Amino acid sequence: MFSQIPIKTPEEIELMRHGGKILMETLQMLSERVSPGMTTLELDLMAEDFIRSHKGAEPGFKGYRGFPGTLCTSVNEEVVHGIPRADEVLVEGDIIGMDCGVLYEDFYTDACVTVLVGQVEPEVQHFVKTTKKTLQNALKQVRAGAKVGDISATIQKTLEDQGYSPVIDCTGHGVGKALHEPPEILNAGRKGEGATLKSGMTLAIEPISAMGKGKVDTAPDEWTVITADGSLSAHFEHTILVTDNGFELLA
């Protein structure tokens, strides 16, 4: 019924820990650098330089299915897969999702943060904070024996309770030897449904939200996904290892 979900060996997990540490440091560095007047391409080049400065590591997204950047830089109503550009200048009040992958010794990790650019309206701050909390709530569902649907239902409820919408066309996923592995982790669903989590699985869990409706379109560049109603979107993601009693944060 469900696609086979890879269980990682201790050696594979150790490689993902190492790559994940580089990824977390990359996103922390970028989060501290974001400011009005920067271009999304500047952030992308910083990320690539930082990742490549670590032996054995390279950008996980660059060249993946033809994607041109190290980062997906999604600004305001852009949901995911925004292409970094020299002519895209961040301004006070923007929000930017920075989604990044690291490929280390043939294993991927994948993570995202949404960052405020300068002073941002209080209602937008609340929206971004809620999306971050949604990821924290989702991770509390993770343990061996839980169902994928437990994660999806928690994401949906946390967002909808605050008047926001999950973007159901974008999903979390397994990650490891491939950037996208089973299972698909929807941002809406029902508890008790879906594949059963087992110790040793590695998952990229990523609540993606809209301040308005959750419907999306694809921009003419054929990469950037945008909200159909032009409302703001936020995105947070961690790569985690499922354990018997919970999870270990990898990135």
C-alpha positions as YAML, in Angstrom:
chain: A
units: angstrom
residues:
- id: 1
  name: MET
  ca: [0.00, 0.00, 0.00]
- id: 2
  name: PHE
  ca: [2.80, 2.43, 0.91]
- id: 3
  name: SER
  ca: [6.12, 2.86, -0.88]
- id: 4
  name: GLN
  ca: [9.08, 1.37, 0.93]
- id: 5
  name: ILE
  ca: [10.52, 3.97, 3.31]
- id: 6
  name: PRO
  ca: [14.30, 3.63, 3.67]
- id: 7
  name: ILE
  ca: [15.75, 2.86, 7.10]
- id: 8
  name: LYS
  ca: [19.19, 4.39, 7.49]
- id: 9
  name: THR
  ca: [22.20, 2.54, 8.85]
- id: 10
  name: PRO
  ca: [24.22, 4.03, 11.73]
- id: 11
  name: GLU
  ca: [26.94, 4.96, 9.22]
- id: 12
  name: GLU
  ca: [24.44, 6.74, 6.96]
- id: 13
  name: ILE
  ca: [22.93, 8.58, 9.90]
- id: 14
  name: GLU
  ca: [26.37, 9.82, 10.89]
- id: 15
  name: LEU
  ca: [26.92, 11.25, 7.41]
- id: 16
  name: MET
  ca: [23.54, 13.00, 7.60]
- id: 17
  name: ARG
  ca: [24.42, 14.41, 11.02]
- id: 18
  name: HIS
  ca: [27.56, 15.93, 9.55]
- id: 19
  name: GLY
  ca: [25.84, 17.36, 6.49]
- id: 20
  name: GLY
  ca: [22.95, 18.58, 8.62]
- id: 21
  name: LYS
  ca: [25.29, 20.50, 10.90]
- id: 22
  name: ILE
  ca: [26.72, 22.33, 7.89]
- id: 23
  name: LEU
  ca: [23.18, 23.09, 6.69]
- id: 24
  name: MET
  ca: [22.07, 24.46, 10.07]
- id: 25
  name: GLU
  ca: [25.16, 26.66, 10.24]
- id: 26
  name: THR
  ca: [24.44, 27.91, 6.70]
- id: 27
  name: LEU
  ca: [20.89, 28.97, 7.53]
- id: 28
  name: GLN
  ca: [21.96, 30.54, 10.82]
- id: 29
  name: MET
  ca: [24.59, 32.59, 9.01]
- id: 30
  name: LEU
  ca: [22.12, 33.71, 6.35]
- id: 31
  name: SER
  ca: [19.44, 34.60, 8.91]
- id: 32
  name: GLU
  ca: [21.88, 36.94, 10.63]
- id: 33
  name: ARG
  ca: [22.85, 38.58, 7.32]
- id: 34
  name: VAL
  ca: [19.39, 39.27, 5.86]
- id: 35
  name: SER
  ca: [18.70, 43.01, 5.69]
- id: 36
  name: PRO
  ca: [16.95, 45.58, 3.49]
- id: 37
  name: GLY
  ca: [18.91, 46.39, 0.32]
- id: 38
  name: MET
  ca: [20.35, 42.90, -0.17]
- id: 39
  name: THR
  ca: [19.55, 40.88, -3.26]
- id: 40
  name: THR
  ca: [18.43, 37.28, -3.16]
- id: 41
  name: LEU
  ca: [21.40, 36.41, -5.38]
- id: 42
  name: GLU
  ca: [23.81, 37.80, -2.76]
- id: 43
  name: LEU
  ca: [22.30, 35.44, -0.18]
- id: 44
  name: ASP
  ca: [22.56, 32.56, -2.63]
- id: 45
  name: LEU
  ca: [26.25, 33.17, -3.28]
- id: 46
  name: MET
  ca: [26.96, 33.43, 0.46]
- id: 47
  name: ALA
  ca: [25.26, 30.08, 0.99]
- id: 48
  name: GLU
  ca: [27.18, 28.38, -1.82]
- id: 49
  name: ASP
  ca: [30.55, 29.70, -0.64]
- id: 50
  name: PHE
  ca: [29.86, 28.64, 2.95]
- id: 51
  name: ILE
  ca: [28.75, 25.12, 2.02]
- id: 52
  name: ARG
  ca: [31.67, 24.53, -0.35]
- id: 53
  name: SER
  ca: [34.12, 25.69, 2.32]
- id: 54
  name: HIS
  ca: [33.43, 22.38, 4.10]
- id: 55
  name: LYS
  ca: [35.29, 19.40, 2.65]
- id: 56
  name: GLY
  ca: [32.93, 16.83, 1.13]
- id: 57
  name: ALA
  ca: [29.93, 19.19, 1.06]
- id: 58
  name: GLU
  ca: [28.19, 20.75, -1.90]
- id: 59
  name: PRO
  ca: [24.87, 22.53, -2.47]
- id: 60
  name: GLY
  ca: [22.09, 19.97, -2.62]
- id: 61
  name: PHE
  ca: [19.73, 21.99, -4.81]
- id: 62
  name: LYS
  ca: [22.06, 23.48, -7.41]
- id: 63
  name: GLY
  ca: [21.48, 21.65, -10.69]
- id: 64
  name: TYR
  ca: [18.77, 19.43, -9.17]
- id: 65
  name: ARG
  ca: [16.29, 18.97, -12.04]
- id: 66
  name: GLY
  ca: [17.92, 22.05, -13.54]
- id: 67
  name: PHE
  ca: [17.39, 24.40, -10.59]
- id: 68
  name: PRO
  ca: [19.99, 27.22, -10.92]
- id: 69
  name: GLY
  ca: [20.51, 28.21, -7.27]
- id: 70
  name: THR
  ca: [21.94, 26.96, -4.00]
- id: 71
  name: LEU
  ca: [18.94, 28.48, -2.20]
- id: 72
  name: CYS
  ca: [15.27, 28.66, -2.97]
- id: 73
  name: THR
  ca: [14.54, 32.28, -2.02]
- id: 74
  name: SER
  ca: [10.79, 32.81, -1.72]
- id: 75
  name: VAL
  ca: [9.78, 36.40, -0.92]
- id: 76
  name: ASN
  ca: [6.35, 37.46, 0.38]
- id: 77
  name: GLU
  ca: [3.66, 35.77, -1.78]
- id: 78
  name: GLU
  ca: [6.23, 33.33, -3.20]
- id: 79
  name: VAL
  ca: [5.59, 29.96, -1.58]
- id: 80
  name: VAL
  ca: [8.53, 27.75, -2.62]
- id: 81
  name: HIS
  ca: [11.22, 27.39, -5.29]
- id: 82
  name: GLY
  ca: [11.93, 31.09, -5.76]
- id: 83
  name: ILE
  ca: [15.01, 31.56, -7.95]
- id: 84
  name: PRO
  ca: [17.70, 33.90, -6.50]
- id: 85
  name: ARG
  ca: [18.12, 36.98, -8.70]
- id: 86
  name: ALA
  ca: [20.46, 39.95, -8.91]
- id: 87
  name: ASP
  ca: [17.50, 42.25, -9.55]
- id: 88
  name: GLU
  ca: [15.40, 41.07, -6.59]
- id: 89
  name: VAL
  ca: [16.18, 43.52, -3.77]
- id: 90
  name: LEU
  ca: [14.79, 42.93, -0.29]
- id: 91
  name: VAL
  ca: [12.97, 45.87, 1.27]
- id: 92
  name: GLU
  ca: [11.88, 46.72, 4.80]
- id: 93
  name: GLY
  ca: [8.79, 44.73, 5.74]
- id: 94
  name: ASP
  ca: [9.43, 41.75, 3.44]
- id: 95
  name: ILE
  ca: [9.59, 38.17, 4.59]
- id: 96
  name: ILE
  ca: [11.86, 35.66, 2.87]
- id: 97
  name: GLY
  ca: [11.85, 31.87, 2.99]
- id: 98
  name: MET
  ca: [15.34, 30.43, 2.51]
- id: 99
  name: ASP
  ca: [15.16, 26.74, 1.65]
- id: 100
  name: CYS
  ca: [18.51, 24.97, 1.36]
- id: 101
  name: GLY
  ca: [19.95, 21.51, 0.91]
- id: 102
  name: VAL
  ca: [23.39, 20.08, 1.57]
- id: 103
  name: LEU
  ca: [24.77, 17.01, -0.17]
- id: 104
  name: TYR
  ca: [27.48, 15.47, 2.00]
- id: 105
  name: GLU
  ca: [29.16, 12.21, 1.00]
- id: 106
  name: ASP
  ca: [26.15, 11.28, -1.18]
- id: 107
  name: PHE
  ca: [23.49, 12.02, 1.47]
- id: 108
  name: TYR
  ca: [21.10, 14.96, 1.47]
- id: 109
  name: THR
  ca: [19.71, 17.08, 4.28]
- id: 110
  name: ASP
  ca: [17.03, 19.72, 3.67]
- id: 111
  name: ALA
  ca: [15.86, 22.67, 5.82]
- id: 112
  name: CYS
  ca: [14.16, 26.06, 5.56]
- id: 113
  name: VAL
  ca: [13.63, 29.19, 7.64]
- id: 114
  name: THR
  ca: [11.45, 32.23, 7.01]
- id: 115
  name: VAL
  ca: [13.12, 35.46, 8.08]
- id: 116
  name: LEU
  ca: [11.75, 38.96, 8.67]
- id: 117
  name: VAL
  ca: [13.44, 41.74, 6.69]
- id: 118
  name: GLY
  ca: [13.87, 44.75, 8.98]
- id: 119
  name: GLN
  ca: [10.72, 45.99, 10.72]
- id: 120
  name: VAL
  ca: [7.68, 43.91, 9.79]
- id: 121
  name: GLU
  ca: [3.99, 44.50, 10.56]
- id: 122
  name: PRO
  ca: [2.82, 42.81, 13.80]
- id: 123
  name: GLU
  ca: [0.21, 40.68, 12.03]
- id: 124
  name: VAL
  ca: [2.91, 39.38, 9.67]
- id: 125
  name: GLN
  ca: [5.22, 38.67, 12.60]
- id: 126
  name: HIS
  ca: [2.41, 36.63, 14.18]
- id: 127
  name: PHE
  ca: [1.86, 34.71, 10.95]
- id: 128
  name: VAL
  ca: [5.54, 33.76, 10.64]
- id: 129
  name: LYS
  ca: [5.76, 32.90, 14.35]
- id: 130
  name: THR
  ca: [2.69, 30.67, 14.03]
- id: 131
  name: THR
  ca: [4.20, 28.80, 11.08]
- id: 132
  name: LYS
  ca: [7.38, 28.21, 13.07]
- id: 133
  name: LYS
  ca: [5.29, 26.95, 16.00]
- id: 134
  name: THR
  ca: [3.46, 24.66, 13.57]
- id: 135
  name: LEU
  ca: [6.73, 22.88, 12.80]
- id: 136
  name: GLN
  ca: [7.48, 22.55, 16.51]
- id: 137
  name: ASN
  ca: [4.02, 21.05, 17.11]
- id: 138
  name: ALA
  ca: [4.44, 18.67, 14.17]
- id: 139
  name: LEU
  ca: [7.76, 17.40, 15.50]
- id: 140
  name: LYS
  ca: [6.09, 16.51, 18.81]
- id: 141
  name: GLN
  ca: [4.11, 13.86, 16.90]
- id: 142
  name: VAL
  ca: [7.24, 12.08, 15.67]
- id: 143
  name: ARG
  ca: [8.24, 8.77, 17.21]
- id: 144
  name: ALA
  ca: [8.41, 5.15, 16.13]
- id: 145
  name: GLY
  ca: [4.85, 3.80, 15.84]
- id: 146
  name: ALA
  ca: [3.23, 7.14, 14.99]
- id: 147
  name: LYS
  ca: [1.50, 7.67, 11.65]
- id: 148
  name: VAL
  ca: [2.40, 10.17, 8.96]
- id: 149
  name: GLY
  ca: [-1.16, 11.47, 9.24]
- id: 150
  name: ASP
  ca: [-0.49, 12.49, 12.86]
- id: 151
  name: ILE
  ca: [2.05, 15.02, 11.55]
- id: 152
  name: SER
  ca: [-0.22, 16.25, 8.75]
- id: 153
  name: ALA
  ca: [-3.24, 16.70, 11.01]
- id: 154
  name: THR
  ca: [-1.22, 18.70, 13.53]
- id: 155
  name: ILE
  ca: [0.09, 21.03, 10.83]
- id: 156
  name: GLN
  ca: [-3.41, 21.64, 9.51]
- id: 157
  name: LYS
  ca: [-4.97, 22.23, 12.93]
- id: 158
  name: THR
  ca: [-2.25, 24.58, 14.20]
- id: 159
  name: LEU
  ca: [-2.52, 26.80, 11.12]
- id: 160
  name: GLU
  ca: [-6.29, 26.76, 10.76]
- id: 161
  name: ASP
  ca: [-6.83, 27.51, 14.46]
- id: 162
  name: GLN
  ca: [-5.05, 30.83, 13.82]
- id: 163
  name: GLY
  ca: [-7.01, 31.59, 10.64]
- id: 164
  name: TYR
  ca: [-4.27, 30.59, 8.22]
- id: 165
  name: SER
  ca: [-4.21, 27.96, 5.46]
- id: 166
  name: PRO
  ca: [-1.88, 25.02, 4.90]
- id: 167
  name: VAL
  ca: [-0.55, 24.82, 1.35]
- id: 168
  name: ILE
  ca: [-1.58, 21.30, 0.48]
- id: 169
  name: ASP
  ca: [0.08, 21.26, -2.96]
- id: 170
  name: CYS
  ca: [3.50, 21.32, -1.25]
- id: 171
  name: THR
  ca: [4.62, 18.46, 0.96]
- id: 172
  name: GLY
  ca: [7.29, 17.19, 3.26]
- id: 173
  name: HIS
  ca: [9.11, 13.97, 2.38]
- id: 174
  name: GLY
  ca: [11.66, 11.40, 3.27]
- id: 175
  name: VAL
  ca: [15.26, 12.41, 2.61]
- id: 176
  name: GLY
  ca: [18.66, 10.71, 2.48]
- id: 177
  name: LYS
  ca: [20.33, 9.04, -0.48]
- id: 178
  name: ALA
  ca: [17.81, 10.94, -2.61]
- id: 179
  name: LEU
  ca: [16.57, 14.48, -1.96]
- id: 180
  name: HIS
  ca: [12.99, 13.23, -2.12]
- id: 181
  name: GLU
  ca: [12.22, 9.77, -0.73]
- id: 182
  name: PRO
  ca: [9.02, 8.19, 0.57]
- id: 183
  name: PRO
  ca: [6.89, 9.01, 2.46]
- id: 184
  name: GLU
  ca: [5.07, 12.10, 1.24]
- id: 185
  name: ILE
  ca: [4.11, 14.20, 4.29]
- id: 186
  name: LEU
  ca: [1.08, 16.32, 3.48]
- id: 187
  name: ASN
  ca: [0.40, 19.63, 5.23]
- id: 188
  name: ALA
  ca: [-3.18, 18.55, 5.93]
- id: 189
  name: GLY
  ca: [-4.59, 15.18, 6.91]
- id: 190
  name: ARG
  ca: [-6.11, 12.96, 9.58]
- id: 191
  name: LYS
  ca: [-4.53, 11.40, 12.63]
- id: 192
  name: GLY
  ca: [-4.04, 7.66, 12.52]
- id: 193
  name: GLU
  ca: [-3.74, 7.52, 8.74]
- id: 194
  name: GLY
  ca: [-0.76, 6.99, 6.46]
- id: 195
  name: ALA
  ca: [2.46, 5.05, 6.79]
- id: 196
  name: THR
  ca: [3.80, 4.01, 10.19]
- id: 197
  name: LEU
  ca: [7.02, 5.69, 11.31]
- id: 198
  name: LYS
  ca: [9.93, 3.46, 12.28]
- id: 199
  name: SER
  ca: [13.17, 4.15, 14.07]
- id: 200
  name: GLY
  ca: [15.91, 4.98, 11.57]
- id: 201
  name: MET
  ca: [13.73, 6.83, 9.07]
- id: 202
  name: THR
  ca: [14.89, 10.31, 8.10]
- id: 203
  name: LEU
  ca: [12.22, 12.86, 7.21]
- id: 204
  name: ALA
  ca: [12.04, 16.46, 6.01]
- id: 205
  name: ILE
  ca: [8.98, 17.93, 7.73]
- id: 206
  name: GLU
  ca: [7.97, 21.31, 6.33]
- id: 207
  name: PRO
  ca: [4.80, 23.22, 7.19]
- id: 208
  name: ILE
  ca: [4.07, 25.71, 4.40]
- id: 209
  name: SER
  ca: [1.35, 28.27, 5.07]
- id: 210
  name: ALA
  ca: [-0.60, 31.11, 3.50]
- id: 211
  name: MET
  ca: [-2.13, 34.10, 5.28]
- id: 212
  name: GLY
  ca: [-5.03, 33.83, 2.84]
- id: 213
  name: LYS
  ca: [-6.24, 30.78, 0.96]
- id: 214
  name: GLY
  ca: [-3.87, 27.91, 0.34]
- id: 215
  name: LYS
  ca: [-4.31, 27.67, -3.42]
- id: 216
  name: VAL
  ca: [-1.19, 28.26, -5.52]
- id: 217
  name: ASP
  ca: [-0.06, 29.00, -9.07]
- id: 218
  name: THR
  ca: [3.30, 28.61, -10.81]
- id: 219
  name: ALA
  ca: [5.07, 31.71, -12.10]
- id: 220
  name: PRO
  ca: [6.23, 32.04, -15.74]
- id: 221
  name: ASP
  ca: [9.77, 30.94, -14.75]
- id: 222
  name: GLU
  ca: [8.18, 27.47, -14.24]
- id: 223
  name: TRP
  ca: [9.84, 27.16, -10.82]
- id: 224
  name: THR
  ca: [8.44, 29.76, -8.43]
- id: 225
  name: VAL
  ca: [5.19, 28.76, -6.74]
- id: 226
  name: ILE
  ca: [3.05, 31.72, -5.62]
- id: 227
  name: THR
  ca: [-0.18, 32.09, -3.69]
- id: 228
  name: ALA
  ca: [-3.11, 32.41, -6.09]
- id: 229
  name: ASP
  ca: [-4.63, 35.25, -4.02]
- id: 230
  name: GLY
  ca: [-1.34, 37.13, -3.53]
- id: 231
  name: SER
  ca: [-1.31, 36.57, 0.23]
- id: 232
  name: LEU
  ca: [1.93, 36.07, 2.14]
- id: 233
  name: SER
  ca: [3.41, 32.61, 2.58]
- id: 234
  name: ALA
  ca: [5.81, 31.22, 5.21]
- id: 235
  name: HIS
  ca: [7.82, 28.00, 5.34]
- id: 236
  name: PHE
  ca: [9.85, 26.22, 8.02]
- id: 237
  name: GLU
  ca: [11.54, 22.84, 7.64]
- id: 238
  name: HIS
  ca: [13.78, 20.46, 9.58]
- id: 239
  name: THR
  ca: [15.39, 17.17, 8.63]
- id: 240
  name: ILE
  ca: [14.92, 14.72, 11.51]
- id: 241
  name: LEU
  ca: [15.74, 11.13, 12.44]
- id: 242
  name: VAL
  ca: [12.88, 9.07, 13.85]
- id: 243
  name: THR
  ca: [13.80, 7.38, 17.14]
- id: 244
  name: ASP
  ca: [11.93, 4.98, 19.44]
- id: 245
  name: ASN
  ca: [10.88, 7.78, 21.78]
- id: 246
  name: GLY
  ca: [10.80, 10.82, 19.51]
- id: 247
  name: PHE
  ca: [13.28, 12.32, 17.06]
- id: 248
  name: GLU
  ca: [16.79, 13.65, 16.63]
- id: 249
  name: LEU
  ca: [17.22, 16.97, 14.85]
- id: 250
  name: LEU
  ca: [19.64, 16.57, 11.94]
- id: 251
  name: ALA
  ca: [19.14, 19.92, 10.16]
...
